[in-house]
Amino acid sequence: MKAKGYSQIQEAKAIKEKLDIQKESVNQLSGLILQLAKQGLSYSYGRSFTMAVFSVVGTQAISNVIRIARNQALHYEDGKPSE
């Protein structure tokens, strides 16, 4: 018969594994959304979309935020996120 502590450890490992899978899913979906946003801007405005100011997030144009976040997401998927 297994000790009670053993089953709690197994349950904790199972919960952590599920959370890790969910985290990876959210990361993948976020990257996909950023990629689609970037493609939409490129399609509508060409390569000069980084110069267009549609709206602002803090002090940055949303087009810059999308471009930089999308590039960061690509590096994250490669396992090499920038510091």
Secondary structure, DSSP 8 states (H G I E B T S, - for coil): ---HHHHHHHHHHHHHHHHHHHHHHHHHHHHHHHHHHHHHHHHHHGGGGGG--S-EETTEEHHHHHHHHHHHHHHHHTT----
